[in-house]
Amino acid sequence: MSTVNVLNMSGGSAGTVELDDGIFGIEPNEAVVHEVVKNHLANCRQGTQSALTRAEVSGGGKKPWRQKGTGHARQGSTRAPQWTHGGIAFAPKPRSYRYHVNKKVRRLALKSVLSAKVKEGNLVVIDAIRMDAIKTAEFKKFLDAVKVSGKALVVTPAVDMTIYKSARNLPGVETAPAAQLNVYDILNATYLVVDQAALKKIEEVYA
């Protein structure tokens, strides 16, 4: 088992913790991670794009000119796609882009990105992340103390609205409970800041 240092919210040392190699020590599978991220982005699509076909554009019921003898190409309607103000050929319509990815594939992708964070040295374990009040400045001070800058995902044991509201105005900083980790969010963050209790919960849920 690999070992990482545990810090307190002031940036001081609070001991060490052993990581489960089955979750934090595997060889990352890039193909699986790509598939799961692609699935996540597809499932996030609203699918509300819409345009009118020639059958739905108003007007155009009269034939513009007679079929033969004008020197023009034959036309049946001024709402055909080649006309200005005409309908759209193969117009997009509202649809769902959702599709399913196997549970084992999603779990392997999650273990891959967690292991990658450990290999990069960007997993920061905190003995306990607590906020007595909603204070964005105090939360920023905590991140600076543990040398976390830029994009970061802060993982708590459960949903904590005080921590969520303290962090939500910090650019690039996101929060998530341990049981609802997302491959895309972990991959998108430079640092993974984890409460030590949340670390145990991750090992319980994803073992």
C-alpha positions as CSV (number, residue, x, y, z in Angstrom):
1,M,0.0,0.0,0.0
2,S,1.2,3.5,-0.8
3,T,1.3,6.2,1.9
4,V,0.4,9.9,1.6
5,N,0.9,12.7,4.1
6,V,-2.2,14.0,6.0
7,L,-2.4,17.8,6.5
8,N,-4.6,19.9,8.8
9,M,-6.5,23.0,7.5
10,S,-3.6,25.2,8.5
11,G,-1.2,23.3,6.3
12,G,0.6,21.5,9.1
13,S,1.4,17.8,9.3
14,A,-1.2,15.5,10.8
15,G,0.4,12.1,10.2
16,T,0.1,9.7,7.2
17,V,-2.5,7.4,5.8
18,E,-2.2,4.2,3.7
19,L,-4.1,4.1,0.4
20,D,-5.9,1.0,-0.9
21,D,-3.9,0.0,-4.0
22,G,-7.0,-1.5,-5.6
23,I,-8.4,2.0,-5.9
24,F,-5.5,4.4,-5.7
25,G,-2.7,2.2,-7.2
26,I,-3.9,0.7,-10.4
27,E,-2.5,1.4,-13.9
28,P,-4.8,4.1,-15.4
29,N,-6.8,2.9,-18.4
30,E,-7.1,5.9,-20.7
31,A,-9.5,4.2,-23.2
32,V,-12.0,3.5,-20.4
33,V,-11.6,7.0,-19.0
34,H,-12.2,8.5,-22.4
35,E,-15.4,6.4,-22.9
36,V,-16.8,7.4,-19.5
37,V,-16.1,11.1,-20.0
38,K,-17.7,10.9,-23.5
39,N,-20.7,9.3,-21.9
40,H,-20.9,12.0,-19.2
41,L,-20.8,14.8,-21.7
42,A,-23.4,13.2,-23.9
43,N,-25.7,12.7,-20.9
44,C,-25.3,16.4,-20.0
45,R,-26.5,17.5,-23.5
46,Q,-30.0,19.1,-23.4
47,G,-30.9,18.0,-26.8
48,T,-33.3,20.9,-27.4
49,Q,-31.9,22.1,-30.7
50,S,-34.7,22.4,-33.3
51,A,-35.3,23.9,-36.8
52,L,-38.2,23.9,-39.2
53,T,-38.4,21.5,-42.2
54,R,-40.0,22.6,-45.5
55,A,-43.3,21.1,-44.3
56,E,-43.3,23.3,-41.2
57,V,-42.4,26.7,-42.7
58,S,-45.5,28.8,-43.3
59,G,-46.3,29.8,-46.9
60,G,-45.0,28.4,-50.1
61,G,-48.3,26.7,-51.1
62,K,-48.3,28.3,-54.6
63,K,-46.0,27.1,-57.4
64,P,-43.7,30.1,-58.1
65,W,-43.9,29.8,-61.9
66,R,-45.2,27.3,-64.5
67,Q,-43.3,24.1,-65.0
68,K,-42.0,24.7,-68.5
69,G,-41.0,27.4,-70.9
70,T,-39.6,30.1,-68.5
71,G,-35.9,29.3,-68.7
72,H,-35.8,28.8,-65.0
73,A,-35.3,25.6,-63.2
74,R,-38.5,24.0,-62.2
75,Q,-39.7,24.9,-58.7
76,G,-42.7,23.6,-56.7
77,S,-42.5,25.8,-53.6
78,T,-40.7,28.9,-52.3
79,R,-40.2,27.1,-48.9
80,A,-37.8,24.4,-50.4
81,P,-34.4,24.3,-48.7
82,Q,-32.6,26.1,-51.6
83,W,-34.8,29.2,-51.2
84,T,-34.1,32.1,-48.8
85,H,-36.6,31.7,-45.9
86,G,-37.1,28.1,-47.0
87,G,-37.1,25.1,-44.6
88,I,-33.9,23.3,-43.4
89,A,-33.0,20.0,-45.1
90,F,-32.6,17.3,-42.4
91,A,-33.5,19.8,-39.7
92,P,-32.4,18.9,-36.2
93,K,-35.2,18.0,-33.8
94,P,-35.3,17.6,-30.0
95,R,-33.8,14.3,-28.9
96,S,-32.1,12.6,-26.0
97,Y,-28.3,11.9,-26.3
98,R,-28.3,9.7,-23.3
99,Y,-26.8,6.2,-23.4
100,H,-25.7,3.6,-20.8
101,V,-22.2,2.6,-19.8
102,N,-21.6,-0.6,-17.9
103,K,-21.2,-0.2,-14.1
104,K,-17.8,-2.0,-14.1
105,V,-16.5,0.3,-16.8
106,R,-17.5,3.4,-14.9
107,R,-15.9,2.0,-11.7
108,L,-12.6,1.2,-13.5
109,A,-12.6,4.7,-15.0
110,L,-13.0,6.2,-11.5
111,K,-10.2,4.1,-10.1
112,S,-8.1,5.1,-13.0
113,V,-8.5,8.9,-12.4
114,L,-8.0,8.5,-8.7
115,S,-4.8,6.5,-9.3
116,A,-3.6,9.1,-11.8
117,K,-4.0,11.9,-9.1
118,V,-1.9,9.9,-6.7
119,K,0.8,9.3,-9.3
120,E,0.9,13.0,-10.2
121,G,1.2,13.9,-6.5
122,N,-2.0,15.9,-6.7
123,L,-4.0,14.1,-4.0
124,V,-4.2,16.2,-0.8
125,V,-5.6,14.5,2.3
126,I,-6.9,16.7,5.1
127,D,-7.5,15.3,8.6
128,A,-10.9,17.1,8.8
129,I,-12.4,19.8,6.6
130,R,-14.8,21.9,8.7
131,M,-16.3,25.3,8.4
132,D,-18.1,26.9,11.3
133,A,-19.7,29.6,9.1
134,I,-20.1,30.3,5.4
135,K,-16.8,32.2,4.7
136,T,-15.4,32.2,1.2
137,A,-12.3,34.1,2.4
138,E,-11.6,31.5,5.1
139,F,-12.0,28.6,2.6
140,K,-9.6,30.4,0.2
141,K,-7.1,30.8,3.2
142,F,-7.4,27.0,3.8
143,L,-6.6,26.1,0.2
144,D,-3.7,28.5,0.1
145,A,-2.4,26.9,3.4
146,V,-2.3,23.4,1.9
147,K,-0.8,24.8,-1.4
148,V,-3.8,24.1,-3.6
149,S,-4.3,26.7,-6.4
150,G,-6.3,26.7,-9.6
151,K,-8.8,24.0,-10.3
152,A,-9.6,21.8,-7.3
153,L,-12.3,19.2,-6.3
154,V,-12.9,19.1,-2.5
155,V,-14.4,15.8,-1.4
156,T,-16.4,15.6,1.9
157,P,-17.8,12.6,3.7
158,A,-21.4,13.8,3.1
159,V,-23.2,16.8,1.7
160,D,-22.0,19.8,3.7
161,M,-23.9,23.0,2.7
162,T,-21.5,25.3,4.7
163,I,-18.5,24.0,2.8
164,Y,-20.4,24.0,-0.5
165,K,-21.5,27.7,0.0
166,S,-18.0,28.7,1.2
167,A,-16.4,27.2,-1.9
168,R,-18.9,28.0,-4.7
169,N,-17.7,31.5,-5.4
170,L,-14.0,30.4,-5.8
171,P,-13.2,30.1,-9.6
172,G,-12.3,26.5,-10.5
173,V,-13.2,25.0,-7.0
174,E,-15.9,22.4,-6.8
175,T,-17.2,20.2,-4.0
176,A,-18.6,16.7,-3.9
177,P,-19.6,14.1,-1.4
178,A,-17.6,10.9,-1.4
179,A,-20.5,8.7,-2.6
180,Q,-21.1,10.8,-5.6
181,L,-17.7,11.2,-7.2
182,N,-17.6,11.9,-10.9
183,V,-14.9,10.9,-13.4
184,Y,-15.2,14.1,-15.4
185,D,-15.0,16.4,-12.3
186,I,-11.9,14.5,-11.0
187,L,-10.2,14.7,-14.4
188,N,-11.1,18.3,-14.8
189,A,-9.5,19.3,-11.5
190,T,-5.8,19.8,-11.0
191,Y,-6.0,18.9,-7.3
192,L,-8.1,16.4,-5.4
193,V,-8.6,17.6,-1.8
194,V,-10.1,14.8,0.3
195,D,-11.3,14.8,3.9
196,Q,-9.7,11.8,5.7
197,A,-13.2,10.4,6.6
198,A,-14.2,10.8,3.0
199,L,-11.1,8.8,1.9
200,K,-12.3,5.9,4.0
201,K,-15.8,6.2,2.6
202,I,-14.4,6.1,-1.0
203,E,-12.5,2.9,-0.1
204,E,-15.7,1.4,1.3
205,V,-17.9,2.4,-1.6
206,Y,-15.6,1.6,-4.5
207,A,-13.6,-1.3,-3.2
